[in-house]
Amino acid sequence: MIRCLIVDDELIARQILEEYIANTSGLMLVATCRNALEAFSKLEQHPIDLIFLDIEMPLVNGLTFLKALT
């Protein structure tokens, strides 16, 4: 089972991804986040294998968030 995290500031994008993950065998949604700051917190709490990451977000954009993980 691939543990997934959604990070997107747009509600409709999160909802579409949630539905896709729910209908795809082998994927398990662990959490959804509205911004990178929430995502940092979730990553500390849960092991994640795959991140669906928006690039253009307020506060910290997706690329900056990704670079901070490495």
Summary of the structure (lengths in Angstrom):
residues: 70
radius of gyration: 11.4
end to end distance: 23.4
largest distance: 33.3
contacts: 191
relative contact order: 0.27
helix: 43%
strand: 24%
